[in-house]
Amino acid sequence: MITLKQLGLLTLTSLIIFIIGCQSPINQVLPDLTFRHLSAIPLKVSKIKIIYKDDNRISDSRVDQRMKTPPRKILEQWAKDRLQIGGISNTATFVILDASIIETKLAKNNTLFDFIKLQASERYDLKIKAQIIIKNDNRQTLASSTSSASWSQTVREDASYVERQKIWFNMVEKSMKKFDEKMNEAVTAYLGDYTL
């Protein structure tokens, strides 16, 4: 026979297990974005440099600054994985011009119907832009190519932080695919004399 004390302990234990089971993890493990599976772009250069010229000032609206792996690091990874030294002179500089995700708060509708349904509360705007510049050993520009991609997405007000992290990751992944396609075209069009 179960006593009142045992029943209370059983109820408390069940409640704790239920609460733990309902909690979502604070951080989720997202895959690393790499580009090693893509063929290298061999350039007729003896050096490759990566520099940042993007505006990375700290701002409350900058979501990318809260990410474990921000877009600027993904762009850097792209350059390391895809660009390859294939010459005995000249320098290629990979310039990161923009790598941001900006959060914009959206106004909510206040009709009775809108009050009872979930609404989009934020919009996230991602922009990535980078340039490859080939210079000779006298620092004269020989050729350059530029690529950019963007992505915008709204998020419902009930989206958790974990869900938002996944949304940001997916935005970066899709944008980097577009960036890669455009940069391949730009390299063919403008850097043809400096590729192998």
N, C-alpha and C positions, 0 to 999 in steps of 0.2 A: 504494500500500500504506500502510495506517494504522500509524503507530508506536505504541508503548506510551504515550508521552507525549501524543500526539494523542488516543488513546483515553481516557486519564485526563481530559484537558481536556474532551472531548465528554461524558463521563459527568457531570463536575462541572457543566457548563453545563446539561445536561438536568435534573439534580437541582434546580438553582436555579430554572429555569423552572417545574418541577413545584411547588415550594414556593410560589413567588409566585402561581401559578394557584390553589392551594388555599386561600390566605389570603382571609378575608372582610374587607371594609372595616371600619375601626374606627367610622366614623360613616356613617350613611346619610342621604340627603336625604329628609325626610318633608315632605309638603305643608303649607302654612300652613292653619290652620283659621280661616276667616272666615265671616261671616254676611250679607254684602252681597247675596247672591242672594235673601235672604228680604225680605219687605216690611217697611218700617219701622213702628215703633209710635209714632205721633205723640202726644205728651203735652201737655196744657194747662199747660205750664211755660215759664219764660223761662231756666231754667238746669238743667243736668244735672251732677251730681257723682258721682264714683266713689270709694268709700272701702273700705279693707280692715279687717275686724274678725276675720279668720281667724287661727288660731294658726299662725304661720310660724316657730316656733323651730327651730333647726337640730337635726336628729336623724338618726342612722344609719338609722333605719327609714323615713325620709321619702324615698320614691322621687321624688316630684314635684320635690324640690329638685335632683335630678340631671338633670332634663329640660331640653332646649334651650328649649322653650316650655311652662312648667308650667301646670296647670289654672287657677290664679288669673289668669294673663295671658290665657288663652282666655276666661274669664268677663268680664274687662275688655273684650276684643275684642267679645264678644257685645253688651255694653252700648253700645259705640261704634257698632257696625254697626246695631243694631236700634232703640235709643231715639232719638227725634227731638224737638227743641224745636218746640212748636206753640202757644205762648201768650205772654202779655205779663206774667204774674206767676206766682208759685209756683216752688218748686224740687223737682226729682226727685233723690233720692239713691239710687244703686245701691250696695248694701252687700254685699260679699263676706263671707259668714259662714264658709264652709268650702270648701277647695279642696285636698284632700290625697289622696295615694296612699301607703298604709302597707304595708310589706313585713313579712310574718310568716313566720318559718322553720318548716317543717313537720317533724314527727318522721318518721323513716324506719322502715319495717318491716325486720326483720333476719332473716327466714326465708331459707332457701337459694334458694327461688324468687324472692323479692323482691330478693335480692342480684344476680341476673342480669338483672332487668328494670329499665328506667328508671322512676323514681318522681317524683312531684311534690315539689319541694323548697321552694317558696315559694308563698305566696298573696298576691295584691295586692288591697287593698280601697281603692276610690276613692270619695270623697264630695265632692259639690259642692252648695253651698247659697247662695242669694243672695236679697236682698229689694229691692223698689223702694218707697221711701217718698216720698210727696208731702206737702210742707209749704208753708204759706202764708208770706207775707213776714214774719209775726210769729213764725215757726218753730213754729207749731202743726201737728201732724200731721193731715192731712185724710184720707188713705187709704194703704193699703199692701198689697202682695202679695208672697208668698214662694213660691219653687220650690226643689226639691232633686232630686237623682238620685244613684244609687249603682251600683257595678259591682264584682263580685269575680271573680277569676280565678286559678287555680293555674297554675304553670309547671313543666315538667319540668326535672330537674337538668342535662340536657345543653343547655339553651337558652343560646345565646350572648348577649352584651351587646347586640349589634345586633338580635337577635330580640326580646329583652326591650323594647328601645326601641320597636319596632314594636307590641308587645302593649300597652304603656302608651299609645301614641298612639291605638290602636284603642279602648281603654277610654275615653279622654277623648272621642273622637269620638262613640261610641255614647251616652255619658252626656250629652253636650251636646245631642244630638238629643232625648233624654227631657226634659232640663231645659227646652229651648226649647218643647216641646209643653205641658209643665205650666205654664210661665210665661205662655204665651199664654192658657191657660184661667184662670189666676189674675188676669191683667190684665183680662180680660173680666168676671170675677166681682166683683172688688174695686176696680178702677180705672176702671170704665166711665164715671163722671162726669168723669174727667180725661183721657179719650182723645178724639181727633178722629175 
